[in-house]
Amino acid sequence: MTTHDLKDRVVLVAGGGKNLGGLVSRQMAEAGADVAIHFNSESTRPDAEETLAAVEAAGRRGVLLGGDLTVPANVEKLFADAEEALGRVDVAVNTVGKVLRKPIVETTEDEYDSMFDINAKAAYFFIKEAGQRLNDGGKIVTIATSLLAAFTDGYSTYAGGKSPVEHFTRAGAKEFAARGISVTSIAPGPMDTPFFYGQETPERVEFHKSQAMGGQLTQIEDIAPIVRFLATEGWWITGQTIFANGGYTTR
């Protein structure tokens, strides 16, 4: 990208149909980008269709692309289909993730495999494919979690599955630097989305709120502008994990 704006750029958002990904897709379109919106399954298609309508209402082109990104061949197809529909991708954002709160002694092998496939394997091959296919000067952003800096129980497979993203980010930043591609990750605090509430009791929700400024959870509206910044004026930030959590935790 020769200029630090999104006018007429192509943005691919994995998990871009709803919640944080949906807001990122909308804001990218409002900033002038065409948006490829990935959704995981037919159950999330209606949300993705609403997001696509918002992208088109902003006067931009959009396309819906489904697929299970734990299969590397599907990640390859995702980028190829986005490129065919909209042109070569400039910005690749991965918001895909799965949350599980469960003690280690109760965690099954299937749960472990699912958590690491979604949170680590899919993230790795997304970064790999982006590094091969993005335009020079492109941007890669992955959503991680502030639990990477927490000392807590219950989230071994979630924090554990997301922790490799930091290493993937650093390696990608070095390996893709010659083409001017920046690679970053964002670690939000507990976000006010359905993914969070399904894992917590009301008492623990209140505790999490108490740990951040204003006694509140992280809002998707707090994170989406950071994604947009990293894709534009913040291009010089690379290889970093940014803890955006209202003071919930740090290192």
Secondary structure, DSSP 8 states (H G I E B T S, - for coil): --SSS-TT-EEEEETTTSHHHHHHHHHHHHTT-EEEEEESSGGGHHHHHHHHHHHHHTT--EEEEE--TTSHHHHHHHHHHHHHHH-S-SEEEE---------GGG--HHHHHHHHIIIIIHHHHHHHHHHHHS-TT-EEEEE--GGGG---SS-HHHHHHHTHHHHHHHHHHHHHGGGT-EEEEEEE-SBSSHHHHTT--HHHHHHHHHTSGGG--B-HHHHHHHHHHHTTGGGG--S-EEEESTTS---
